Amino acid sequence: MTADAHALTTDVSAPLAIESGHAARGISNPILGMLLFLTSEVMFFAGLFAAYFTTRAHNAGTGPWDDPQKLLNPLSLILVATVLLITSSFTCQFAVWAIRRGDRTGFIRNISVTFVLGIVFLLLQGYDYTLLFGEGMTLGSGPFGTTYFTLTGFHGAHVFGGVLMLGVILYRGMAGQFSSRHHDAVEAVSLYWHFVDIVWIILFTVLYLVS
């Protein structure tokens, strides 16, 4: 093989090697970091749920556990908040799909709706707290109140953190920092938001439907 032929072979094969290396890059650091973080969050909430069920077992038939529906009505304002949070998970995924295909307008529109729904959920939860306070249920009103406000309070804090992340993603998206090839941060935040949504569905089921 001549030197020219060897050079031609090298030039043709080089891009293929680069493409192959890019395809085999694997999971990105932002997504991997978020998955590891969510793993720790699963253990954190698992501990909270274990504490709740342990406390409930030790206080069965007493206080609100005798009839929790007297205080926690699943068909109240909190149901509206639940529907909005579930809806926000869909709009968040729509935003991910939009940026994957390079639709920045669709991405900004859907992530904006997700951001607003997250804020509305927090406002509704805060208002629901005031209603419960008015009915005499507080963090110090007994084991039921303590476990209820601990679980929902920590979840609310996570929603607040997610809203902040969505705000940053929205700002960066409006600045044109995301595209169909560069949107790992969007994917990572969407994983967090879906996690927050799933935790709330479990909380709502445990506290309002099967308590």
Buried (B, 14 or more C-beta within 10 A) or exposed (E): EEEEEEEEEEEEEEEEEEEEEEEEEEEBEBBEEBBEBBEEBEEEBEEBBEBBEEBBEEBEEEBBBEEBEEBBEBEEEBBBBBEBBBBBBBBBBBBBEBBBEEBBEBBBBBBBBBBBBBBBBBEBBEEBBEBBBEEEBBBEBBBBBBBBBBBBEBBBEBBBEBBEBBBEBBEBBBEEEBEEEEBBBBBBBBBBBBBBBBBBEEBBEBBBEEB
